């Protein structure tokens, strides 16, 4: 499991765990999603509000 931090445009920060963190694959999945809300680990986030995602 990898721990990641997600920073939104309003500077709110969240940490969650994902099976494995691959920035390229995560970016592809978010872009391909037709839904506005995307699940990342234990969180559901509006994909248009994501500023940064990085491994902790």
SULPEUR-V461124 format. One record per pair of residues at least 24 apart in sequence whose ideal C-beta (glycine too) atoms are under 10 Angstrom apart, sorted by the first residue. I is the first residue (numbers start at 0). J is the second residue. D is the distance in whole Angstrom. If there is no record, write none. Layout:
[[I/J/D] [I/J/D]]
//
This chain:
[[0/40/9] [1/40/9] [1/54/6] [1/55/8] [2/40/9] [2/54/7] [2/55/4] [3/39/8] [3/40/7] [3/42/10] [3/52/6] [3/53/7] [3/54/6] [3/55/6] [4/51/8] [4/52/7] [4/53/6] [4/54/8] [4/55/5] [5/39/6] [5/40/9] [5/42/7] [5/44/6] [5/48/10] [5/49/6] [5/50/8] [5/51/7] [5/52/5] [5/53/9] [6/48/10] [6/49/8] [6/50/5] [6/51/4] [6/52/8] [6/53/8] [7/44/7] [7/45/8] [7/47/10] [7/48/5] [7/49/6] [7/50/6] [7/51/9] [8/45/10] [8/47/8] [8/48/5] [8/49/8] [8/50/5] [8/51/10] [9/48/7] [9/50/9] [10/50/8] [11/48/9] [11/50/10] [12/50/10] [12/51/9] [13/39/9] [13/40/9] [13/41/9] [13/42/6] [13/44/8] [13/52/10] [14/40/9] [14/41/10] [14/42/9] [14/55/6] [15/39/6] [15/40/3] [15/41/5] [15/42/5] [15/44/10] [15/52/10] [15/55/10] [16/40/5] [16/41/7] [16/55/10] [17/41/9] [17/42/10] [17/52/10] [17/54/9] [20/52/8] [20/53/9] [20/54/5] [20/55/9] [21/54/10] [22/52/7] [22/53/8] [22/54/8] [25/52/7] [26/52/9]]
//
